[in-house]
């Protein structure tokens, strides 16, 4: 347990505090928790219940995040606690993200220090640490300390996020954050409200803010039949990304029935191919199809000569034709982070 960042007292007599770590801006009564279920008001002071309590520590290929234009072919040491500030009906990691909600507020996880996390990343030959599986903002204090130490040791940091981080928290972590995959789950408030318990606007602002702060950003949309798979909505998402940067990668990935959303089947491959075609037709340079290996939609294509510069099969790199971040065929710069020293 650790005193939480981003809090202020809003009623001293009633010991009520406000948390401004994320866009929910929870007002929390004494003895209660925020929406994330891992930040608790104890006697008028907000505490993180998950500082150094890791439920998951794994070595993943960077492509699993997914990040395709960030040190391709490297390993990322991936960590998570329990809890989440969303409660998505289709969450693939609901067993850890919703653990406190499903187990009467219980907090579980191995006690670990930032030094142990960074040392493990070094031991396993990882060039980055990913704060992932659940929303990393909710274990901000621990992630921040790990990220500082990681940079001291020459290791990069990645958030795999729902984009609900507050402006204040974003600005604090950004100097130590190198890559960020942000879920843009849909382009309607109805989806965010009914499926996730959130709002769309803060996510859009976070994507723009991270880009402005110099963090490498890739966007992922899990395409769900009947929810966010219309041409018009996919076009809106693609246009939003293009307006920020047409070279920002967009991953359109396959939905599988899970948790509370078992009323529809998996996303057809044809739908994902259509989404990719929409993204490309709207002017995006790099649109990837995920969760369907072997369809060809995982390769990075040079936007100038159209040669394959990174060939992928699932999470495996089959070949690379990059020379210092440029197409090995025509010399066109490919947007991304392709060397450990790149910012």
C-alpha positions as a Markdown table, in Angstrom:
| # | Residue | x | y | z |
|---|---|---|---|---|
| 1 | Unk | 0.0 | 0.0 | 0.0 |
| 2 | Unk | 1.2 | 3.5 | -0.9 |
| 3 | Unk | -0.1 | 7.0 | -0.6 |
| 4 | Unk | -1.7 | 7.8 | -4.0 |
| 5 | Unk | -0.6 | 10.5 | -6.3 |
| 6 | Unk | -3.2 | 12.9 | -7.9 |
| 7 | Unk | -5.6 | 13.4 | -4.9 |
| 8 | Unk | -7.1 | 16.4 | -3.2 |
| 9 | Unk | -9.4 | 16.8 | -0.2 |
| 10 | Unk | -12.8 | 18.1 | -1.1 |
| 11 | Unk | -14.5 | 17.8 | 2.3 |
| 12 | Unk | -12.1 | 17.8 | 5.2 |
| 13 | Unk | -14.9 | 17.3 | 7.8 |
| 14 | Unk | -16.3 | 14.3 | 6.0 |
| 15 | Unk | -12.8 | 13.1 | 5.0 |
| 16 | Unk | -13.9 | 13.0 | 1.3 |
| 17 | Unk | -11.2 | 13.1 | -1.4 |
| 18 | Unk | -11.1 | 13.5 | -5.1 |
| 19 | Unk | -8.9 | 11.3 | -7.3 |
| 20 | Unk | -7.7 | 12.9 | -10.6 |
| 21 | Unk | -5.5 | 10.1 | -11.8 |
| 22 | Unk | -7.9 | 9.2 | -14.6 |
| 23 | Unk | -10.8 | 10.9 | -16.4 |
| 24 | Unk | -13.4 | 9.4 | -14.0 |
| 25 | Unk | -12.3 | 12.0 | -11.4 |
| 26 | Unk | -13.9 | 9.9 | -8.6 |
| 27 | Unk | -15.1 | 11.6 | -5.5 |
| 28 | Unk | -14.4 | 9.0 | -2.8 |
| 29 | Unk | -16.0 | 8.9 | 0.7 |
| 30 | Unk | -14.0 | 7.7 | 3.7 |
| 31 | Unk | -13.6 | 3.9 | 3.7 |
| 32 | Unk | -14.6 | 3.6 | 0.0 |
| 33 | Unk | -12.8 | 3.0 | -3.2 |
| 34 | Unk | -12.8 | 4.5 | -6.7 |
| 35 | Unk | -14.2 | 3.0 | -9.8 |
| 36 | Unk | -10.9 | 1.1 | -10.4 |
| 37 | Unk | -11.4 | -0.7 | -7.0 |
| 38 | Unk | -7.7 | -0.3 | -6.1 |
| 39 | Unk | -7.5 | 3.2 | -4.7 |
| 40 | Unk | -9.1 | 3.5 | -1.3 |
| 41 | Unk | -9.9 | 6.5 | 1.0 |
| 42 | Unk | -8.5 | 5.7 | 4.5 |
| 43 | Unk | -9.2 | 8.3 | 7.1 |
| 44 | Unk | -9.3 | 11.1 | 4.4 |
| 45 | Unk | -6.1 | 10.0 | 2.6 |
| 46 | Unk | -6.2 | 8.1 | -0.7 |
| 47 | Unk | -4.0 | 5.0 | -1.0 |
| 48 | Unk | -3.0 | 2.7 | -3.8 |
| 49 | Unk | -3.7 | -0.9 | -2.8 |
| 50 | Unk | -1.7 | -2.4 | -5.6 |
| 51 | Unk | 1.6 | -0.7 | -5.3 |
| 52 | Unk | 4.2 | -3.5 | -6.0 |
| 53 | Unk | 1.4 | -6.2 | -6.0 |
| 54 | Unk | 1.9 | -7.9 | -9.4 |
| 55 | Unk | -0.5 | -10.5 | -10.5 |
| 56 | Unk | 1.3 | -11.1 | -13.8 |
| 57 | Unk | 5.0 | -10.9 | -14.9 |
| 58 | Unk | 5.7 | -12.3 | -18.4 |
| 59 | Unk | 8.2 | -12.0 | -21.3 |
| 60 | Unk | 6.2 | -11.2 | -24.4 |
| 61 | Unk | 7.2 | -10.4 | -28.0 |
| 62 | Unk | 6.6 | -6.7 | -28.6 |
| 63 | Unk | 4.2 | -7.6 | -31.4 |
| 64 | Unk | 1.8 | -9.0 | -28.8 |
| 65 | Unk | 1.1 | -5.5 | -27.4 |
| 66 | Unk | 0.5 | -4.9 | -30.3 |
| 67 | Unk | 3.3 | -2.5 | -31.3 |
| 68 | Unk | 4.5 | -3.1 | -34.9 |
| 69 | Unk | 6.7 | 0.0 | -35.4 |
| 70 | Unk | 8.5 | -0.1 | -32.0 |
| 71 | Unk | 11.6 | -2.2 | -31.9 |
| 72 | Unk | 10.1 | -5.1 | -34.0 |
| 73 | Unk | 11.3 | -8.5 | -33.1 |
| 74 | Unk | 12.3 | -7.6 | -29.5 |
| 75 | Unk | 11.0 | -8.9 | -26.1 |
| 76 | Unk | 9.1 | -6.8 | -23.6 |
| 77 | Unk | 8.9 | -7.6 | -19.9 |
| 78 | Unk | 5.2 | -7.3 | -19.2 |
| 79 | Unk | 3.6 | -6.6 | -15.8 |
| 80 | Unk | 0.2 | -6.0 | -14.3 |
| 81 | Unk | -1.8 | -5.8 | -11.1 |
| 82 | Unk | -5.4 | -6.6 | -10.5 |
| 83 | Unk | -8.1 | -3.9 | -11.1 |
| 84 | Unk | -9.2 | -1.6 | -13.9 |
| 85 | Unk | -11.0 | 1.7 | -14.3 |
| 86 | Unk | -13.2 | 0.2 | -17.1 |
| 87 | Unk | -15.5 | -2.7 | -16.8 |
| 88 | Unk | -15.8 | -3.8 | -20.4 |
| 89 | Unk | -18.3 | -6.5 | -21.1 |
| 90 | Unk | -15.9 | -8.2 | -23.6 |
| 91 | Unk | -12.7 | -7.9 | -21.5 |
| 92 | Unk | -10.3 | -10.7 | -22.5 |
| 93 | Unk | -8.4 | -10.3 | -19.2 |
| 94 | Unk | -11.5 | -10.0 | -16.9 |
| 95 | Unk | -10.1 | -12.5 | -14.5 |
| 96 | Unk | -7.5 | -10.0 | -13.4 |
| 97 | Unk | -9.0 | -6.7 | -14.5 |
| 98 | Unk | -12.2 | -7.3 | -12.6 |
| 99 | Unk | -10.8 | -9.4 | -9.8 |
| 100 | Unk | -11.6 | -7.0 | -7.0 |
| 101 | Unk | -15.2 | -6.6 | -8.3 |
| 102 | Unk | -15.7 | -10.4 | -8.6 |
| 103 | Unk | -14.1 | -11.2 | -5.2 |
| 104 | Unk | -15.5 | -8.8 | -2.7 |
| 105 | Unk | -12.7 | -6.3 | -3.1 |
| 106 | Unk | -9.9 | -8.7 | -2.7 |
| 107 | Unk | -6.4 | -7.6 | -3.8 |
| 108 | Unk | -3.9 | -10.3 | -4.7 |
| 109 | Unk | -0.5 | -10.4 | -6.2 |
| 110 | Unk | 3.2 | -11.0 | -5.5 |
| 111 | Unk | 5.1 | -8.3 | -3.7 |
| 112 | Unk | 7.7 | -6.9 | -6.0 |
| 113 | Unk | 10.0 | -3.9 | -6.1 |
| 114 | Unk | 10.9 | -1.6 | -9.0 |
| 115 | Unk | 14.4 | -2.9 | -8.8 |
| 116 | Unk | 13.3 | -6.5 | -9.1 |
| 117 | Unk | 11.1 | -5.6 | -12.2 |
| 118 | Unk | 13.9 | -3.8 | -14.0 |
| 119 | Unk | 16.5 | -6.4 | -13.1 |
| 120 | Unk | 14.2 | -9.2 | -14.4 |
| 121 | Unk | 13.8 | -7.3 | -17.7 |
| 122 | Unk | 17.5 | -7.1 | -18.0 |
| 123 | Unk | 18.0 | -10.8 | -17.1 |
| 124 | Unk | 15.6 | -11.9 | -19.8 |
| 125 | Unk | 17.1 | -9.7 | -22.5 |
| 126 | Unk | 14.1 | -7.4 | -22.8 |
| 127 | Unk | 14.6 | -4.0 | -24.4 |
| 128 | Unk | 11.4 | -2.7 | -22.9 |
| 129 | Unk | 9.0 | -3.0 | -20.0 |
| 130 | Unk | 5.3 | -3.0 | -20.8 |
| 131 | Unk | 2.6 | -2.0 | -18.3 |
| 132 | Unk | -0.2 | -4.0 | -19.7 |
| 133 | Unk | -3.0 | -6.6 | -19.5 |
| 134 | Unk | -5.2 | -4.2 | -17.4 |
| 135 | Unk | -5.2 | -0.4 | -17.5 |
| 136 | Unk | -1.7 | 0.6 | -16.2 |
| 137 | Unk | -2.8 | 4.0 | -15.1 |
| 138 | Unk | -4.4 | 2.4 | -12.0 |
| 139 | Unk | -1.0 | 1.3 | -10.7 |
| 140 | Unk | 0.6 | 4.6 | -11.7 |
| 141 | Unk | 2.8 | 5.0 | -8.6 |
| 142 | Unk | 4.5 | 1.7 | -9.2 |
| 143 | Unk | 4.7 | 2.1 | -12.9 |
| 144 | Unk | 6.3 | 5.5 | -12.6 |
| 145 | Unk | 9.0 | 4.3 | -10.3 |
| 146 | Unk | 9.7 | 1.3 | -12.5 |
| 147 | Unk | 9.8 | 3.6 | -15.6 |
| 148 | Unk | 12.3 | 6.0 | -14.0 |
| 149 | Unk | 14.6 | 3.2 | -13.1 |
| 150 | Unk | 14.2 | 1.5 | -16.5 |
| 151 | Unk | 15.4 | 4.6 | -18.3 |
| 152 | Unk | 18.4 | 4.8 | -16.0 |
| 153 | Unk | 19.3 | 1.3 | -17.1 |
| 154 | Unk | 18.7 | 1.9 | -20.8 |
| 155 | Unk | 15.3 | 0.1 | -21.0 |
| 156 | Unk | 12.3 | 1.6 | -22.7 |
| 157 | Unk | 8.8 | 1.8 | -21.3 |
| 158 | Unk | 5.4 | 1.0 | -22.9 |
| 159 | Unk | 1.8 | 1.6 | -21.7 |
| 160 | Unk | -0.9 | -0.6 | -23.3 |
| 161 | Unk | -3.8 | 1.6 | -22.3 |
| 162 | Unk | -7.5 | 2.4 | -22.6 |
| 163 | Unk | -6.6 | 6.1 | -22.9 |
| 164 | Unk | -8.3 | 7.3 | -19.8 |
| 165 | Unk | -5.2 | 8.7 | -18.1 |
| 166 | Unk | -5.8 | 12.3 | -16.8 |
| 167 | Unk | -3.8 | 15.2 | -18.4 |
| 168 | Unk | -1.8 | 15.6 | -15.2 |
| 169 | Unk | -0.8 | 12.0 | -15.0 |
| 170 | Unk | 0.0 | 11.9 | -18.7 |
| 171 | Unk | 2.3 | 14.8 | -18.4 |
| 172 | Unk | 4.1 | 13.3 | -15.5 |
| 173 | Unk | 4.7 | 9.9 | -17.0 |
| 174 | Unk | 5.4 | 11.1 | -20.6 |
| 175 | Unk | 9.1 | 11.8 | -20.1 |
| 176 | Unk | 9.7 | 8.2 | -19.1 |
| 177 | Unk | 7.3 | 6.7 | -21.6 |
| 178 | Unk | 8.5 | 5.6 | -25.1 |
| 179 | Unk | 5.6 | 3.7 | -26.6 |
| 180 | Unk | 1.9 | 3.7 | -26.1 |
| 181 | Unk | -0.7 | 1.4 | -27.7 |
| 182 | Unk | -4.1 | 3.0 | -27.0 |
| 183 | Unk | -7.4 | 1.2 | -27.4 |
| 184 | Unk | -9.9 | 3.3 | -29.4 |
| 185 | Unk | -12.7 | 0.8 | -28.7 |
| 186 | Unk | -15.3 | 2.6 | -30.8 |
| 187 | Unk | -16.3 | 6.1 | -31.9 |
| 188 | Unk | -19.6 | 6.5 | -30.0 |
| 189 | Unk | -20.4 | 7.5 | -26.5 |
| 190 | Unk | -23.1 | 4.8 | -26.5 |
| 191 | Unk | -20.4 | 2.1 | -26.8 |
| 192 | Unk | -18.2 | 3.6 | -24.2 |
| 193 | Unk | -21.1 | 4.1 | -21.8 |
| 194 | Unk | -22.9 | 0.8 | -22.2 |
| 195 | Unk | -19.9 | -1.5 | -22.8 |
| 196 | Unk | -17.1 | 0.1 | -20.8 |
| 197 | Unk | -18.7 | 2.4 | -18.3 |
| 198 | Unk | -16.8 | 5.4 | -19.6 |
| 199 | Unk | -16.8 | 8.2 | -22.2 |
| 200 | Unk | -15.2 | 8.6 | -25.6 |
| 201 | Unk | -13.9 | 12.2 | -25.4 |
| 202 | Unk | -11.1 | 11.7 | -22.8 |
| 203 | Unk | -9.7 | 8.8 | -24.9 |
| 204 | Unk | -9.5 | 11.0 | -28.0 |
| 205 | Unk | -7.8 | 13.7 | -26.0 |
| 206 | Unk | -5.2 | 11.3 | -24.6 |
| 207 | Unk | -4.3 | 10.0 | -28.0 |
| 208 | Unk | -3.6 | 13.5 | -29.2 |
| 209 | Unk | -1.8 | 14.5 | -26.0 |
| 210 | Unk | 0.5 | 11.5 | -26.0 |
| 211 | Unk | 1.5 | 12.3 | -29.6 |
| 212 | Unk | 2.2 | 15.9 | -28.8 |
| 213 | Unk | 4.3 | 14.9 | -25.9 |
| 214 | Unk | 6.6 | 12.9 | -28.2 |
| 215 | Unk | 5.5 | 9.3 | -27.2 |
| 216 | Unk | 5.3 | 6.8 | -30.0 |
| 217 | Unk | 1.6 | 5.9 | -30.4 |
| 218 | Unk | -0.2 | 3.1 | -32.1 |
| 219 | Unk | -4.0 | 2.6 | -31.9 |
| 220 | Unk | -6.0 | -0.6 | -31.6 |
| 221 | Unk | -9.7 | -1.2 | -32.3 |
| 222 | Unk | -11.2 | -4.5 | -31.5 |
| 223 | Unk | -13.9 | -4.8 | -34.2 |
| 224 | Unk | -17.1 | -6.3 | -32.7 |
| 225 | Unk | -19.9 | -7.5 | -34.9 |
| 226 | Unk | -23.0 | -5.3 | -34.5 |
| 227 | Unk | -21.3 | -2.8 | -32.2 |
| 228 | Unk | -18.5 | -0.9 | -34.1 |
| 229 | Unk | -18.1 | -2.6 | -37.5 |
| 230 | Unk | -20.1 | -0.2 | -39.7 |
| 231 | Unk | -18.3 | 1.5 | -42.6 |
| 232 | Unk | -19.2 | 4.9 | -41.2 |
| 233 | Unk | -17.8 | 4.2 | -37.7 |
| 234 | Unk | -14.6 | 2.7 | -39.1 |
| 235 | Unk | -14.2 | 5.7 | -41.4 |
| 236 | Unk | -14.6 | 8.1 | -38.5 |
| 237 | Unk | -11.9 | 6.3 | -36.5 |
| 238 | Unk | -9.6 | 6.3 | -39.5 |
| 239 | Unk | -10.1 | 10.0 | -40.2 |
| 240 | Unk | -9.5 | 10.8 | -36.5 |
| 241 | Unk | -6.2 | 9.0 | -36.6 |
| 242 | Unk | -5.2 | 10.5 | -40.0 |
| 243 | Unk | -5.8 | 14.0 | -38.7 |
| 244 | Unk | -3.3 | 13.4 | -36.0 |
| 245 | Unk | -0.7 | 11.6 | -38.1 |
| 246 | Unk | -1.4 | 9.5 | -41.2 |
| 247 | Unk | 1.7 | 7.4 | -40.3 |
| 248 | Unk | 0.2 | 6.4 | -36.9 |
| 249 | Unk | -0.4 | 2.6 | -37.1 |
| 250 | Unk | -3.9 | 1.4 | -36.6 |
| 251 | Unk | -4.5 | -2.2 | -35.6 |
| 252 | Unk | -8.0 | -3.7 | -36.3 |
| 253 | Unk | -8.3 | -6.9 | -34.4 |
| 254 | Unk | -10.6 | -9.8 | -34.1 |
| 255 | Unk | -13.2 | -10.1 | -31.3 |
| 256 | Unk | -13.8 | -13.4 | -29.6 |
| 257 | Unk | -16.9 | -14.0 | -27.4 |
| 258 | Unk | -15.9 | -13.8 | -23.7 |
| 259 | Unk | -16.9 | -12.6 | -20.3 |
| 260 | Unk | -20.3 | -10.9 | -20.5 |
| 261 | Unk | -20.4 | -10.6 | -24.3 |
| 262 | Unk | -21.1 | -14.1 | -25.6 |
| 263 | Unk | -24.2 | -13.1 | -27.6 |
| 264 | Unk | -22.3 | -12.8 | -30.9 |
| 265 | Unk | -19.7 | -14.7 | -32.8 |
| 266 | Unk | -16.1 | -13.9 | -33.6 |
| 267 | Unk | -15.3 | -11.2 | -36.1 |
| 268 | Unk | -15.3 | -12.5 | -39.7 |
| 269 | Unk | -11.9 | -12.2 | -41.5 |
| 270 | Unk | -13.7 | -10.3 | -44.3 |
| 271 | Unk | -14.8 | -7.6 | -41.8 |
| 272 | Unk | -11.3 | -7.0 | -40.7 |
| 273 | Unk | -10.1 | -6.8 | -44.3 |
| 274 | Unk | -12.8 | -4.3 | -45.0 |
| 275 | Unk | -11.7 | -2.3 | -42.0 |
| 276 | Unk | -8.1 | -2.3 | -43.3 |
| 277 | Unk | -9.2 | -1.2 | -46.7 |
| 278 | Unk | -11.3 | 1.6 | -45.2 |
| 279 | Unk | -8.3 | 2.8 | -43.2 |
| 280 | Unk | -6.0 | 2.8 | -46.2 |
| 281 | Unk | -8.6 | 4.5 | -48.4 |
| 282 | Unk | -8.9 | 7.2 | -45.8 |
| 283 | Unk | -5.2 | 7.9 | -46.1 |
| 284 | Unk | -3.6 | 5.9 | -43.3 |
| 285 | Unk | -0.2 | 4.5 | -44.2 |
| 286 | Unk | -0.1 | 1.5 | -41.9 |
| 287 | Unk | -3.2 | -0.5 | -41.1 |
| 288 | Unk | -2.8 | -4.0 | -39.6 |
| 289 | Unk | -5.2 | -6.9 | -39.2 |
| 290 | Unk | -4.7 | -8.7 | -35.9 |
| 291 | Unk | -5.7 | -12.1 | -34.5 |
| 292 | Unk | -5.8 | -13.6 | -38.0 |
| 293 | Unk | -2.2 | -14.8 | -38.8 |
| 294 | Unk | -1.3 | -15.4 | -42.4 |
| 295 | Unk | -3.7 | -13.1 | -44.0 |
| 296 | Unk | -1.0 | -10.7 | -45.1 |
| 297 | Unk | -2.4 | -7.8 | -43.1 |
| 298 | Unk | 0.4 | -8.0 | -40.5 |
| 299 | Unk | 3.2 | -6.8 | -42.8 |
| 300 | Unk | 4.6 | -3.3 | -42.7 |
| 301 | Unk | 4.6 | -2.0 | -46.3 |
| 302 | Unk | 6.7 | 0.9 | -47.5 |
| 303 | Unk | 4.2 | 3.7 | -48.4 |
| 304 | Unk | 6.4 | 4.8 | -51.3 |
| 305 | Unk | 7.5 | 1.7 | -53.2 |
| 306 | Unk | 5.0 | -0.8 | -51.6 |
| 307 | Unk | 7.7 | -3.3 | -50.8 |
| 308 | Unk | 7.4 | -5.3 | -47.6 |
| 309 | Unk | 9.8 | -3.9 | -45.0 |
| 310 | Unk | 8.8 | -6.0 | -42.1 |
| 311 | Unk | 7.2 | -9.4 | -42.8 |
| 312 | Unk | 5.2 | -11.0 | -39.9 |
| 313 | Unk | 3.4 | -14.2 | -39.1 |
| 314 | Unk | 1.5 | -13.7 | -35.8 |
| 315 | Unk | 4.0 | -12.5 | -33.3 |
| 316 | Unk | 7.0 | -13.7 | -35.3 |
| 317 | Unk | 9.2 | -11.6 | -37.6 |
| 318 | Unk | 9.9 | -13.5 | -40.8 |
| 319 | Unk | 12.1 | -10.9 | -42.4 |
| 320 | Unk | 13.1 | -7.2 | -42.2 |
| 321 | Unk | 14.3 | -4.9 | -44.9 |
| 322 | Unk | 15.0 | -1.8 | -42.9 |
| 323 | Unk | 18.1 | 0.2 | -43.0 |
| 324 | Unk | 18.3 | 2.7 | -40.0 |
| 325 | Unk | 14.5 | 3.0 | -40.0 |
| 326 | Unk | 14.3 | 3.4 | -43.8 |
| 327 | Unk | 13.0 | 1.1 | -46.5 |
| 328 | Unk | 15.8 | -1.1 | -47.7 |
| 329 | Unk | 14.5 | -0.9 | -51.2 |
| 330 | Unk | 13.9 | 2.9 | -51.9 |
| 331 | Unk | 15.2 | 4.6 | -48.7 |
| 332 | Unk | 11.8 | 6.0 | -47.6 |
| 333 | Unk | 11.8 | 6.7 | -43.9 |
| 334 | Unk | 9.3 | 4.5 | -42.0 |
| 335 | Unk | 7.7 | 6.1 | -39.0 |
| 336 | Unk | 8.4 | 4.4 | -35.7 |
| 337 | Unk | 11.1 | 3.5 | -33.2 |
| 338 | Unk | 13.5 | 1.1 | -34.9 |
| 339 | Unk | 16.6 | 1.3 | -32.9 |
| 340 | Unk | 17.2 | 1.2 | -29.1 |
| 341 | Unk | 18.7 | 4.7 | -29.2 |
| 342 | Unk | 15.7 | 6.3 | -31.1 |
| 343 | Unk | 13.4 | 8.6 | -29.1 |
